[in-house]
Amino acid sequence: MDCIFCKIVAGTIPAKKVREDELILAFHDIEPKAPKHILVIPKKHLVSLADATAADEALLGRLLLTAGEIAREEGLGKGYRIVISTGPEGGQTVDHLHVHLLGGRQMHWPPG
């Protein structure tokens, strides 16, 4: 498979890991858009949120709960943003479902 995130999960591409367990990997984005920019991904390859099914319900919940736990650990008590881009028009650039955890600065609206 030619998925960069799957290669990070496999350990063939290095990443600055924040957290890892049997289902989830979280690591610092190499092109951060905020002082804190962490990607939280499932180890299972899912192309995007559009490809998730009811069988992935627990995994999707785990992704969001993990992002919230990491936000607390990273001291983002004043707030943070969670972004999931889906498909080319949604701005997804890596075809592996991932959650962007962004914080450490004032976020603005609209984000796009």
Buried (B, 14 or more C-beta within 10 A) or exposed (E): EEBBBBBBBEEEEEBEEBBEEEBBBBBEBEEEEBEBBBBBBBBEBBBBBEEBEEEBEEBBEBBEEBBBEBBEEBEBEEEBBBBBBBEEEEEBEBBBBBBBBBBBBEEEEEEE
